Amino acid sequence: MNLPYLLASLGGVALVVALSALLFGVRRARIASAADVEVYLTKILPVFRGQTIALGADGRAGLARNEFDAGVYLVVAHGDGLVARKLTPALLRTVERRGDVLSLRLADFTLPRIALALGDQTVRWQGILSQAAAR
């Protein structure tokens, strides 16, 4: 391949991305409330009944415990939408607490680490996640 053609192609792609961002803006999803987490999980899991839900202080992630099967779910604002992971022992590698922040290390290459500032709910969720990791 000829170098000028490669550079022109890369420049064209960069121009299209920049123009798109300029015209349409760059939106980032945010979790505004526990209700957002519950609505999203109910939409993707018809058997979800939120027993306990906690949000990170930055609105980027939340944790939810399902009353139906006691499963624990991580919901993360990603791009302009939300994604969820069920925190199973195979997925949840470590849970560490530093003050009011829980740091989760996951066996997921798309989401290897996540930190949630949960305030006064940190100790409670550390216990819930430790149980989920041991199941």
C-alpha positions as CSV (number, residue, x, y, z in Angstrom):
1,M,0.0,0.0,0.0
2,N,1.2,3.5,-0.8
3,L,1.9,5.7,2.2
4,P,0.1,8.8,0.8
5,Y,-3.1,6.8,0.3
6,L,-2.9,5.4,3.9
7,L,-2.4,8.9,5.3
8,A,-5.2,10.3,3.3
9,S,-7.5,7.6,4.4
10,L,-6.7,8.1,8.1
11,G,-7.1,11.8,7.7
12,G,-10.5,11.3,6.1
13,V,-11.7,9.1,8.9
14,A,-10.4,11.6,11.5
15,L,-12.2,14.4,9.7
16,V,-15.5,12.4,9.7
17,V,-15.2,11.7,13.4
18,A,-14.4,15.3,14.2
19,L,-17.3,16.6,12.1
20,S,-19.7,14.2,13.7
21,A,-18.6,15.2,17.2
22,L,-18.9,18.9,16.2
23,L,-22.4,18.5,14.7
24,F,-23.9,16.0,17.2
25,G,-21.8,16.5,20.3
26,V,-20.4,13.8,22.5
27,R,-22.9,12.4,24.9
28,R,-21.9,10.3,27.9
29,A,-24.4,8.3,29.8
30,R,-24.9,9.0,33.5
31,I,-26.9,7.1,36.1
32,A,-29.0,9.7,37.8
33,S,-30.8,7.5,40.3
34,A,-31.4,4.0,41.7
35,A,-34.6,4.0,39.6
36,D,-32.4,4.2,36.4
37,V,-30.6,1.0,37.5
38,E,-33.8,-0.8,38.3
39,V,-35.5,0.2,35.1
40,Y,-32.5,-0.9,33.0
41,L,-32.1,-4.2,34.8
42,T,-35.9,-4.9,34.6
43,K,-35.7,-4.3,30.9
44,I,-32.9,-6.8,30.3
45,L,-33.9,-9.3,33.0
46,P,-37.6,-9.7,33.3
47,V,-37.2,-11.6,36.7
48,F,-35.2,-8.7,38.3
49,R,-36.7,-7.3,41.5
50,G,-34.4,-4.8,43.1
51,Q,-33.8,-5.7,46.7
52,T,-30.9,-3.3,47.3
53,I,-29.4,-0.7,45.0
54,A,-26.5,1.6,45.5
55,L,-24.9,4.3,43.2
56,G,-21.4,5.5,42.9
57,A,-21.0,9.1,43.8
58,D,-19.9,10.0,40.2
59,G,-23.0,8.5,38.6
60,R,-20.9,6.2,36.4
61,A,-21.7,2.9,38.1
62,G,-24.1,1.2,40.4
63,L,-24.7,-2.1,42.2
64,A,-27.9,-3.9,42.5
65,R,-29.0,-7.1,44.4
66,N,-31.8,-9.1,42.9
67,E,-34.5,-10.3,45.3
68,F,-35.4,-13.1,43.0
69,D,-32.1,-15.1,43.0
70,A,-29.9,-12.9,45.3
71,G,-27.7,-12.2,42.3
72,V,-25.5,-9.1,42.4
73,Y,-25.3,-6.9,39.3
74,L,-22.9,-4.2,38.3
75,V,-24.4,-1.5,36.0
76,V,-22.0,0.9,34.3
77,A,-22.6,3.9,32.2
78,H,-20.7,3.2,29.0
79,G,-20.8,5.4,25.9
80,D,-24.3,6.7,25.6
81,G,-26.0,3.7,27.3
82,L,-25.7,1.3,30.2
83,V,-24.1,-2.1,30.4
84,A,-24.6,-4.7,33.1
85,R,-22.6,-7.7,34.5
86,K,-23.7,-10.3,36.9
87,L,-21.0,-10.5,39.5
88,T,-20.3,-14.3,39.7
89,P,-17.3,-15.9,41.4
90,A,-15.8,-16.5,38.0
91,L,-16.1,-12.8,37.1
92,L,-15.4,-11.1,40.4
93,R,-11.7,-11.5,41.2
94,T,-11.1,-9.1,44.1
95,V,-13.0,-6.6,46.2
96,E,-11.0,-4.0,48.1
97,R,-12.2,-1.1,50.3
98,R,-10.3,2.1,50.8
99,G,-12.3,4.4,52.9
100,D,-15.7,4.8,51.3
101,V,-14.5,3.5,47.9
102,L,-14.9,-0.1,46.7
103,S,-12.4,-1.2,44.1
104,L,-13.5,-4.2,42.0
105,R,-11.2,-6.2,39.8
106,L,-13.1,-8.3,37.2
107,A,-12.1,-11.1,34.9
108,D,-13.5,-9.1,32.0
109,F,-11.2,-7.5,29.4
110,T,-13.7,-4.8,28.5
111,L,-14.1,-3.8,32.1
112,P,-11.1,-5.0,34.2
113,R,-11.4,-2.5,37.1
114,I,-14.1,-0.3,38.5
115,A,-14.2,1.9,41.6
116,L,-17.4,3.0,43.3
117,A,-17.6,5.7,46.0
118,L,-20.5,4.4,48.0
119,G,-20.3,6.6,51.1
120,D,-21.9,5.0,54.2
121,Q,-23.0,1.9,52.2
122,T,-19.4,0.8,51.5
123,V,-19.1,-1.7,54.3
124,R,-22.5,-3.2,53.6
125,W,-21.7,-3.7,49.9
126,Q,-18.2,-5.1,50.7
127,G,-20.0,-7.8,52.6
128,I,-22.5,-8.5,49.8
129,L,-19.8,-8.6,47.2
130,S,-17.6,-10.9,49.3
131,Q,-20.5,-13.3,49.6
132,A,-21.1,-13.1,45.8
133,A,-17.4,-13.9,45.2
134,A,-17.5,-16.9,47.5
135,R,-20.7,-18.5,46.1
